Amino acid sequence: MTDAAPADTDLRELAAAYGVRTDYDDWQGRHVDVSAGTLRAILTALGADLADVRAALESRRLAPWRRMLPPAVVVKEGDTAQIAVHVPHGAGVEVWVELEGRGGRRELRQLDNWNAPQLIDGQQVGEASFELPADLPLGYHALRAASGDRTAEARLAVAPARLELPGHLAASPGWGLATQLYSVHSAGSWATGDLTDLTDLSVWAATEHGADFVLVNPLHAVAPTEPMAPSPYLPVTRLFTNPLYLRPERVPEWLGLKRGVRKQLEEQRAQLAKTTKKSDTVERDAGWRLKRAALEAVHAVERTPGRDASYRWFVRQGGRSLEDYARWCTIAERHGGDWRQWPAELQDPDGQAVADFAAEHEWRVDFHRWLQWLVGEQLDGAQATTRRHGMALGVMHDLAVGVDPGGVDAWRLQSVYARGMSVGAPPDAYSQTGQSWSQPPWRPDALAEAGYEPFREIVAGVLAHSGGVRIDHVAGLFRLWWVPEGRPATEGTYVHYDHEALVGILCLEAHRAGAVVVGEDVGVVEQSARDYLASRGVLGTSILWFERDYFGDGRPLAPERWRELCLGSVTTHDLPPSLSYLAGDHVLLRERLGLLTRSVDDELAESRAERELWLETLRGRGLLASQESGTPNEDDVVLALHEFLAQTPARLRCLSLADAVGDRRTQNQPGSVDEYPNWRVPLTDASGKPVPLEKVFTSPRAAALIAALAGR
């Protein structure tokens, strides 16, 4: 059987048992049968033994009977649920819940179960059913079972049925800014935007214009090596933060540096600022090189007893995850940022060789632990300042969909990630060749076996310093497009996840943090997923260009017909700024990069037609002058688009900082890597001249667009 051959019935049945789609409809409505080669590759990554497919199918069917309790249970508050418990046939069993935080013990009531016993590995195994009551409190509890001398334990999470919007957002819409923080620069920046810049931007937006939030790109850590990876969506970990965003002068120990050392660093930073102004790309490496040297000097400064106690507490709280991160960074500085290329003995995070390496380089391991302490302090400071100045949410962070396969998380959680697979997206209208993002996907079974702790830890971490989180590619909580490594994205298929468990944990963590959750549900997303997320109080994402009456005439959707539970914006980081989009620059860029499957003339004609349709729509609503007045000014069109957005019921509305200053270059072109300077474009005006943060604060254009979006 060739890789491209159709799958036989047994293989399709086994794939379905593992939650792997065997067919789907593509973006043009064409039916696609997934090839046998793709199914075999994915099933192998999921641990299936394909030597005998029928035997593998039977093993999959009997898997729940081989364990006393399921690996994890997630339920909604107020719902009852049944738990299947497996013990030797005829044996008695006791099942109870130990509530979180010494909240006591709840015995579970046994229900009738008439399922016949199964012969498992030569022994008759019976199944008993127990009821989880509807009045269990929110939280993470322990589900326990005992039968004779056998015991079992599973995580039980009780999540809120629905998230509610905080403060005035429950009754009226709010607005905020969206920025790629690294692209921002100010008089105090070290080549890239940092957490002090974020704080200043937030305070200005809150106090001068009444903003409720500032949405930033993922701030996840990348490898501490050069060249520093530019994409915020391909981090080495989603649990820790890139120390590139630190402002060294805001570290209390900065003042403990010798005066000569401090003066030398300040002079070097001033010289770096001159270089940055002349560059048309973000100078990450130069900025990090100098910032790292400064922080190494600060790390050697003695801390006060109180500060030292705070740091030691932070290290204890971080536990094994923090230690693994610091060790990985230290090894990466010596052997490179891909653990798969390290000496074999260092590829096992639990091995003695890693422990010995860490002991030998303890100062460096401590440096990386300490950087995360500082980042946490500055993140906390930014969020506290935004709330103190009146923001309803404050900072809204972005959670990337995955991680670098050679990074920290893939190293420390090797059993939880699928080997030989990459997350991506099927072909769609904007990326017609599909996408493969080089990120390993979670194994659904391994994630459940871990009690969903790796996912919980990440969500809790990002919400520890924010009032909201945007979940990139939120459809990944339901299904992910898996692409076997070495194959094009078109040869992938969907693998399904337990969305009720993942969304439940997401809602529980957001509830505890008092935070808003926004799911990025643009593109090929099943309507059932959107409906489910809305039922749980998770906001969707509505991009103006994509809001059409798809069941009618295909025209722009009238603002009053937009959904309410969404974060609405005119554009996003994967599209050009509005001035550029209106001009069709995105078509020319994709043509130059070889990403079109239709002729450039056809694409440009469609882009012009879209522009004319929008001009007609804006005129029809009185937001633009009549056609007789001539061709409208581009800036007037962008203003009108944001006034249109303000007429929607979208509960959160967002203005791109790039639009606010008239930038024309896109931050990212999906489907490309180094062919375009993705994630390396500094904030500039329409002429390409850098716009420092200080000029944003006095920009009439920014003020006008904010007023339009806020409906003033």
LUMTOR-420658 format. One record per residue (C-alpha): residue in one letter; x, y, z. Coordinates in steps of 0.5 Angstrom, whole numbers, padded with zeros to 4 digits, always signed. Layout:
aXYZ...
END
This chain:
m+0000+0000+0000t+0003+0007-0002d+0003+0013+0003a-0002+0016-0002a-0007+0010-0003p-0014+0010+0001a-0015+0007+0008d-0018+0001+0008t-0024+0000+0013d-0020-0003+0019l-0015+0003+0019r-0021+0008+0018e-0024+0005+0024l-0018+0005+0028a-0016+0012+0027a-0024+0014+0029a-0022+0011+0035y-0016+0015+0037g-0020+0021+0035v-0017+0022+0028r-0021+0025+0022t-0021+0020+0016d-0024+0025+0011y-0026+0032+0011d-0029+0038+0007d-0024+0043+0005w-0025+0051+0004q-0028+0050-0003g-0033+0045+0000r-0029+0039-0004h-0029+0032+0000v-0022+0030+0002d-0021+0023+0004v-0015+0022+0008s-0009+0018+0005a-0007+0011+0009g+0000+0014+0009t-0002+0020+0013l-0007+0016+0018r-0001+0011+0019a+0004+0016+0021i-0001+0020+0026l-0003+0013+0029t+0004+0011+0030a+0005+0018+0034l-0001+0017+0038g+0003+0010+0040a-0002+0005+0036d+0001-0002+0034l+0000-0002+0027a+0003-0009+0026d-0004-0012+0027v-0009-0007+0026r-0015-0011+0028a-0012-0012+0035a-0010-0005+0036l-0017-0003+0035e-0019-0008+0040s-0014-0006+0045r-0016+0001+0044r-0023-0001+0046l-0021-0005+0052a-0016+0001+0055p-0021+0004+0060w-0023-0003+0063r-0015-0004+0064r-0015+0002+0069m-0020+0003+0076l-0021+0010+0074p-0021+0015+0068p-0014+0019+0068a-0018+0026+0069v-0025+0028+0070v-0027+0035+0068v-0035+0037+0070k-0039+0044+0070e-0041+0047+0076g-0048+0045+0077d-0048+0038+0073t-0048+0031+0075a-0044+0026+0072q-0043+0019+0072i-0036+0016+0073a-0034+0009+0071v-0030+0005+0076h-0027-0002+0074v-0025-0007+0079p-0024-0015+0079h-0031-0018+0077g-0035-0019+0084a-0031-0014+0088g-0033-0009+0092v-0031-0002+0091e-0031+0005+0095v-0031+0012+0091w-0030+0019+0094v-0028+0026+0093e-0023+0029+0097l-0024+0037+0096e-0019+0042+0095g-0016+0045+0100r-0018+0041+0106g-0025+0042+0104g-0027+0035+0107r-0029+0028+0104r-0035+0027+0100e-0037+0019+0099l-0040+0018+0092r-0047+0014+0091q-0047+0008+0087l-0051+0007+0081d-0054+0001+0077n-0050-0001+0072w-0052-0007+0067n-0046-0007+0063a-0043-0015+0062p-0036-0016+0065q-0030-0016+0060l-0024-0021+0060i-0018-0017+0060d-0011-0020+0060g-0014-0027+0063q-0018-0024+0068q-0026-0022+0069v-0026-0015+0070g-0033-0011+0072e-0035-0004+0071a-0039+0000+0077s-0042+0007+0076f-0042+0012+0081e-0045+0019+0081l-0041+0026+0082p-0046+0030+0085a-0048+0037+0082d-0046+0041+0089l-0039+0040+0088p-0035+0047+0089l-0031+0050+0084g-0024+0047+0084y-0019+0042+0083h-0021+0036+0087a-0018+0029+0088l-0023+0023+0086r-0021+0017+0089a-0023+0009+0089a-0021+0003+0093s-0022-0004+0092g-0019-0009+0097d-0011-0007+0097r-0012-0004+0090t-0013+0004+0090a-0013+0009+0085e-0013+0017+0084a-0015+0022+0079r-0016+0029+0078l-0023+0032+0078a-0024+0039+0076v-0030+0043+0077a-0031+0049+0073p-0036+0054+0072a-0041+0053+0067r-0040+0060+0064l-0035+0066+0065e-0038+0073+0066l-0035+0079+0064p-0032+0084+0069g-0034+0091+0072h-0038+0095+0067l-0036+0091+0061a-0042+0086+0063a-0047+0092+0061s-0043+0096+0056p-0037+0095+0051g-0030+0097+0052w-0024+0098+0048g-0017+0097+0048l-0010+0097+0043a-0007+0092+0040t+0001+0092+0040q+0007+0088+0038l+0011+0090+0044y+0018+0088+0041s+0016+0093+0035v+0015+0099+0040h+0021+0103+0042s+0022+0109+0046a+0027+0114+0049g+0028+0109+0054s+0028+0102+0050w+0034+0098+0049a+0033+0097+0042t+0026+0093+0043g+0019+0095+0047d+0019+0093+0054l+0015+0092+0060t+0016+0099+0062d+0014+0101+0055l+0008+0097+0056t+0006+0101+0062d+0007+0107+0059l+0003+0106+0053s-0003+0103+0058v-0003+0109+0063w-0003+0114+0057a-0009+0110+0053a-0013+0109+0060t-0012+0116+0063e-0013+0120+0056h-0017+0116+0052g-0021+0111+0057a-0018+0105+0055d-0020+0098+0058f-0014+0094+0056v-0008+0093+0052l-0007+0087+0048v+0000+0085+0047n+0003+0079+0043p+0006+0073+0046l+0011+0074+0051h+0014+0067+0052a+0021+0066+0052v+0025+0064+0046a+0032+0061+0046p+0037+0065+0050t+0042+0064+0044e+0043+0068+0037p+0040+0070+0033m+0034+0070+0037a+0028+0067+0034p+0023+0073+0032s+0017+0069+0032p+0013+0070+0038y+0009+0064+0036l+0014+0059+0036p+0017+0060+0043v+0021+0055+0047t+0016+0055+0053r+0009+0058+0054l+0010+0058+0061f+0016+0063+0062t+0017+0070+0059n+0022+0072+0055p+0027+0077+0059l+0028+0081+0053y+0022+0085+0055l+0026+0087+0062r+0028+0094+0063p+0034+0093+0067e+0034+0100+0070r+0027+0098+0074v+0031+0092+0077p+0032+0095+0085e+0039+0092+0085w+0041+0097+0079l+0042+0102+0083g+0047+0098+0087l+0052+0097+0081k+0058+0101+0081r+0058+0108+0078g+0063+0107+0073v+0059+0100+0071r+0053+0104+0071k+0055+0110+0067q+0058+0105+0061l+0052+0101+0060e+0048+0108+0060e+0053+0110+0054q+0052+0103+0051r+0045+0104+0051a+0045+0111+0048q+0049+0108+0042l+0045+0103+0041a+0039+0107+0041k+0042+0111+0035t+0043+0104+0031t+0036+0102+0032k+0034+0109+0029k+0037+0107+0023s+0035+0100+0022d+0029+0098+0018t+0028+0092+0022v+0028+0090+0030e+0035+0090+0033r+0033+0084+0038d+0040+0081+0038a+0044+0087+0039g+0039+0089+0044w+0039+0083+0048r+0047+0082+0048l+0047+0089+0051k+0041+0088+0056r+0044+0081+0058a+0051+0084+0060a+0047+0089+0064l+0043+0084+0067e+0049+0079+0069a+0052+0085+0072v+0046+0087+0076h+0045+0079+0078a+0052+0080+0082v+0049+0085+0086e+0047+0083+0093r+0040+0083+0095t+0037+0086+0101p+0034+0080+0106g+0027+0082+0104r+0029+0081+0097d+0033+0075+0098a+0027+0072+0101s+0022+0074+0096y+0027+0071+0091r+0028+0064+0095w+0020+0064+0095f+0019+0065+0088v+0024+0059+0087r+0020+0054+0091q+0014+0056+0088g+0017+0055+0081g+0019+0048+0083r+0021+0043+0078s+0018+0047+0072l+0023+0053+0073e+0029+0049+0075d+0028+0045+0068y+0027+0052+0065a+0033+0054+0068r+0037+0048+0066w+0035+0048+0059c+0037+0055+0058t+0044+0054+0061i+0045+0048+0057a+0043+0051+0051e+0048+0057+0051r+0053+0051+0051h+0050+0046+0046g+0045+0050+0042g+0037+0052+0042d+0035+0045+0040w+0035+0039+0045r+0035+0034+0040q+0042+0036+0038w+0045+0036+0045p+0049+0030+0047a+0045+0024+0048e+0046+0024+0056l+0043+0031+0056q+0037+0030+0052d+0034+0026+0059p+0032+0032+0063d+0031+0027+0069g+0038+0024+0068q+0044+0025+0072a+0048+0028+0067v+0043+0034+0067a+0044+0034+0074d+0051+0034+0074f+0051+0040+0069a+0047+0044+0073a+0051+0043+0079e+0057+0045+0075h+0054+0051+0072e+0050+0053+0078w+0051+0061+0077r+0048+0061+0070v+0042+0056+0072d+0041+0061+0078f+0042+0067+0073h+0036+0064+0069r+0032+0063+0075w+0033+0070+0077l+0031+0073+0070q+0024+0070+0071w+0023+0073+0078l+0025+0080+0075v+0020+0079+0069g+0014+0077+0074e+0016+0083+0078q+0015+0087+0072l+0009+0084+0069d+0006+0085+0076g+0008+0092+0076a+0005+0093+0069q-0002+0090+0071a-0003+0093+0077t-0001+0100+0074t-0006+0099+0069r-0012+0097+0074r-0010+0103+0078h-0011+0108+0073g-0018+0105+0071m-0017+0100+0066a-0023+0094+0067l-0018+0089+0064g-0011+0092+0064v-0006+0088+0060m-0009+0082+0056h-0004+0077+0054d-0003+0072+0048l-0003+0065+0049a+0001+0062+0043v-0002+0055+0040g+0005+0051+0041v+0012+0051+0042d+0019+0050+0038p+0020+0042+0038g+0027+0043+0040g+0025+0048+0046v+0024+0047+0054d+0017+0045+0054a+0018+0039+0048w+0024+0037+0053r+0021+0037+0059l+0015+0034+0057q+0017+0029+0052s+0012+0024+0053v+0006+0029+0053y+0008+0032+0046a+0007+0027+0039r+0014+0026+0036g+0014+0027+0028m+0008+0031+0028s+0007+0039+0026v+0001+0043+0028g-0001+0047+0022a-0008+0049+0018p-0011+0046+0012p-0011+0051+0006d-0016+0057+0006a-0017+0063+0002y-0012+0067+0005s-0006+0061+0005q-0008+0057+0000t-0002+0052+0000g-0004+0051+0008q+0001+0052+0014s+0005+0048+0018w+0008+0051+0024s+0014+0046+0026q+0010+0046+0033p+0009+0039+0036p+0002+0038+0038w+0000+0035+0045r-0002+0028+0045p-0009+0028+0047d-0008+0021+0051a-0002+0023+0055l-0005+0030+0056a-0011+0027+0060e-0006+0022+0063a-0002+0028+0066g-0009+0030+0069y-0009+0036+0064e-0003+0039+0069p+0001+0042+0063f-0004+0046+0060r-0007+0048+0067e+0000+0050+0069i+0001+0054+0062v-0006+0058+0063a-0005+0059+0070g+0002+0062+0069v-0001+0067+0063l-0007+0069+0067a-0002+0071+0073h+0000+0078+0071s-0006+0080+0066g-0014+0081+0066g-0015+0077+0060v-0012+0072+0055r-0013+0071+0048i-0012+0064+0046d-0009+0063+0039h-0012+0058+0034v-0018+0057+0040a-0020+0051+0035g-0014+0047+0037l-0018+0046+0044f-0023+0042+0040r-0018+0039+0034l-0011+0041+0031w-0009+0040+0024w-0003+0035+0025v+0002+0034+0019p+0007+0029+0019e+0014+0032+0019g+0017+0032+0012r+0010+0032+0008p+0006+0038+0006a+0001+0041+0010t-0004+0039+0005e-0003+0032+0007g-0005+0033+0014t-0012+0032+0018y-0015+0033+0024v-0014+0030+0031h-0019+0031+0036y-0019+0033+0043d-0023+0033+0049h-0025+0040+0049e-0030+0040+0055a-0024+0038+0059l-0019+0043+0056v-0025+0049+0056g-0027+0047+0063i-0020+0048+0066l-0019+0055+0062c-0025+0057+0065l-0024+0055+0072e-0017+0059+0071a-0020+0065+0068h-0025+0065+0074r-0020+0065+0079a-0016+0070+0076g-0022+0075+0074a-0020+0075+0067v-0023+0075+0060v-0022+0070+0055v-0022+0071+0048g-0021+0065+0043e-0018+0067+0036d-0023+0063+0032v-0022+0066+0025g-0021+0062+0019v-0023+0054+0018v-0027+0053+0025e-0033+0049+0026q-0039+0053+0028s-0041+0048+0033a-0034+0050+0037r-0036+0057+0036d-0043+0056+0039y-0040+0052+0045l-0035+0057+0047a-0040+0062+0047s-0044+0058+0051r-0038+0058+0056g-0037+0066+0056v-0031+0065+0052l-0031+0071+0047g-0030+0070+0039t-0025+0074+0035s-0029+0078+0029i-0024+0081+0024l-0028+0087+0020w-0025+0084+0013f-0028+0077+0014e-0035+0079+0017r-0039+0078+0011d-0046+0075+0010y-0044+0068+0007f-0051+0066+0007g-0054+0072+0003d-0051+0076-0002g-0044+0076+0001r-0043+0083+0002p-0040+0086+0009l-0044+0084+0015a-0049+0090+0017p-0046+0092+0024e-0052+0091+0028r-0052+0083+0026w-0045+0082+0029r-0044+0078+0035e-0044+0081+0041l-0039+0076+0045c-0033+0078+0041l-0027+0082+0040g-0028+0086+0034s-0022+0089+0030v-0021+0092+0023t-0015+0088+0022t-0010+0083+0026h-0002+0082+0026d-0003+0076+0020l-0006+0082+0016p-0003+0088+0013p-0005+0095+0017s-0011+0098+0014l-0008+0103+0009s-0004+0097+0006y-0010+0092+0006l-0014+0097+0002a-0009+0098-0003g-0008+0091-0004d-0001+0090-0002h-0002+0083+0001v-0004+0081-0006l+0003+0083-0008l+0007+0081-0003r+0004+0074-0003e+0005+0074-0011r+0012+0076-0009l+0013+0070-0004g+0010+0065-0009l+0004+0064-0004l-0002+0064-0009t-0005+0059-0013r-0009+0063-0017s-0007+0069-0022v-0004+0075-0019d-0009+0079-0024d-0015+0075-0021e-0013+0076-0014l-0012+0084-0015a-0019+0084-0018e-0022+0081-0012s-0018+0086-0008r-0021+0092-0012a-0028+0089-0012e-0027+0088-0004r-0025+0095-0003e-0031+0098-0007l-0036+0094-0004w-0033+0097+0003l-0033+0104+0000e-0040+0103-0002t-0042+0100+0005l-0039+0106+0009r-0042+0111+0004g-0049+0108+0005r-0048+0108+0013g-0046+0116+0012l-0039+0114+0014l-0036+0117+0008a-0038+0122+0003s-0042+0121-0003q-0038+0118-0009e-0040+0125-0013s-0034+0128-0008g-0029+0124-0012t-0024+0118-0009p-0024+0119-0002n-0017+0120+0002e-0014+0113+0005d-0014+0116+0012d-0022+0118+0012v-0023+0111+0010v-0019+0108+0015l-0023+0112+0020a-0030+0110+0017l-0028+0103+0018h-0027+0104+0025e-0033+0108+0026f-0037+0102+0023l-0033+0098+0028a-0036+0102+0033q-0043+0101+0031t-0043+0094+0032p-0045+0090+0039a-0038+0087+0040r-0037+0087+0047l-0029+0089+0046r-0027+0093+0040c-0019+0093+0039l-0015+0099+0035s-0008+0096+0032l-0003+0101+0034a+0000+0100+0027d-0007+0103+0024a-0006+0108+0030v+0000+0111+0027g-0001+0110+0019d+0004+0104+0019r+0004+0100+0012r+0008+0094+0013t+0005+0087+0016q+0008+0084+0022n+0007+0077+0019q+0006+0074+0013p+0003+0067+0014g+0006+0061+0010s+0013+0065+0010v+0019+0064+0014d+0025+0068+0012e+0023+0070+0005y+0019+0076+0009p+0022+0080+0015n+0016+0077+0020w+0016+0079+0027r+0022+0084+0025v+0018+0090+0023p+0019+0096+0027l+0013+0101+0028t+0013+0106+0023d+0009+0111+0019a+0006+0111+0012s+0013+0113+0010g+0017+0108+0013k+0020+0113+0018p+0020+0110+0026v+0015+0112+0030p+0017+0113+0038l+0012+0112+0043e+0013+0119+0045k+0010+0121+0038v+0004+0116+0039f+0002+0120+0045t+0001+0126+0041s-0001+0124+0035p-0007+0127+0032r-0009+0121+0028a-0008+0116+0034a-0013+0121+0038a-0018+0121+0032l-0018+0113+0031i-0019+0112+0038a-0025+0117+0038a-0028+0114+0033l-0027+0107+0036a-0030+0109+0042g-0036+0112+0039r-0035+0119+0041
END
